[in-house]
Amino acid sequence: MLLQVKRESVEKEAGSGYVSKSGIYDLTLRHTEVKNTPNGAVQVNYLFDKCMSYGNTILGTQGQPTFGYKILEALAATLGEESLSDAEPTTVTFKKGARELNCVPELNDVSVKAWIQIGYKMYKGEIQESVTVKRFYRAADGAAGSEVLSGEDIGERLAKDTAVASEIKYDIGVTPEAVEAWKKAQQGGGASTPAATGGFNAPKASGFPTPGSGFPTPGA
């Protein structure tokens, strides 16, 4: 078993083209890939129909749950899942071909509402773009994980998040002006395409996964 939803943990959560701006979107989560990192952490990659978020750490190097684990846990709650199974080999079809990835079976082709934050950072002297999942909500009514479990205040968290969801994250050393110049250079072919990451320097996949379409499963 990959994850068991703990009610008390989730309740603390209170806290049409491709997605290119920060905001809250109705999306289809095609697959959720699980990967082990070289240093022993466990990450998930969210492969949506309109964007991808890579390198979301759910377990640290000592097996300790992270904030990313809480996000995944709350996602399970919004889908009515009490637990998530271990990842299993899944054929994922991208525009440039199919790959076999280890994906969570309960998280294939599910409708979600997600707060996606676009951010920019400097890495080895170059600007890179990040795509981070801040929170999931139930697709039907916008209920956050804690609200699904309590049955109360449905949509209240979504309303609060909507007020700040358009904010873009700029790391130290990166300015909005520098990002705009970088984007123009991208459009003119003057710079390399940034990695679409949720963590550090994760490779960008070859296109978006198609409907119906995981690297080693984390150990116990």
C-alpha positions, -999 to +999 in steps of 0.1 A: +000+000+000+014+034-010-008+056+013-035+053+039-056+085+044-056+097+079-086+119+087-068+141+112-039+148+088-062+158+059-083+180+081-052+201+088-051+210+052-070+242+058-043+255+054-090+250-226-053+251-238-023+241-218-018+257-184+006+285-187-005+308-158-009+302-121-046+295-112-072+269-103-081+246-132-105+218-140-082+190-152-080+153-160-052+136-141-041+111-167-015+094-145+005+098-113+040+084-117+060+073-086+098+074-087+126+068-063+154+094-063+191+085-062+193+098-026+164+076-014+135+100-015+102+092-032+086+116-056+054+117-077+049+132-111+014+145-119+007+140-156-024+161-164-041+166-197-030+203-198+002+204-178+027+183-159+042+187-125+074+168-118+095+161-088+069+164-060+086+148-030+062+127-009+087+109+013+121+122+024+154+103+024+146+088+058+110+078+047+094+108+065+062+122+049+066+157+034+041+185+026+038+168-009+026+137+009-002+157+025-012+170-009-014+135-023-033+124+008-059+152+003-062+143-034-071+107-024-097+121+000-113+143-027-117+112-049-133+092-021-103+069-018-094+056+017-060+044+005-038+043-026-022+011-039+015+008-047+024+020-081+023-006-109+038-007-145+015+013-168+019+021-204+016+059-209+013+072-244+029+105-252+029+124-285+063+111-293+056+075-283+047+052-254+067+046-222+061+022-193+060+041-160+051+030-125+018+047-118-008+047-090-038+027-103-065+047-085-052+079-101-055+071-138-079+093-158-096+110-129-113+144-130-098+169-105-097+206-097-062+217-089-044+249-079-014+251-102+014+276-094+039+286-120+072+297-107+107+307-119+141+301-105+178+303-114+197+271-120+233+272-132+228+307-145+196+299-165+160+307-157+138+276-153+101+273-150+084+252-124+048+238-123+037+230-088+005+216-074-005+236-044-038+219-036-065+196-050-103+199-048-132+177-056-141+183-093-179+183-087-181+210-061-146+223-053-145+207-019-109+205-004-099+172+012-107+183+047-141+195+037-149+162+019-141+143+052-160+167+075-189+174+051-188+210+062-179+244+047-178+229+012-160+253-011-148+276+016-111+267+011-115+271-027-129+306-023-100+316-001-074+301-024-090+317-055-081+351-042-044+343-044-042+315-069-030+337-098+002+346-080+035+336-097+065+325-076+098+342-083+128+328-065+156+350-052+175+365-081+146+362-106+125+393-115+093+395-136+113+416-161+139+389-165+113+363-170+095+383-197+129+388-215+136+350-211+101+341-226+107+364-256+140+347-262+123+313-259+098+323-286+126+335-308+146+304-304+173+322-285+173+300-254+167+264-244+133+252-232+130+252-194+124+219-175+088+216-163+095+207-127+079+205-093+113+201-077+148+205-091+160+200-127+136+172-136+135+164-173+105+175-193+085+147-209+079+143-246+045+159-250+013+153-230-001+119-222-031+108-243-063+093-228-062+056-219-028+055-221+061+044-134+106+037-125+110+016-094+081+014-069+092+027-035+100+002-009+081-005+023 
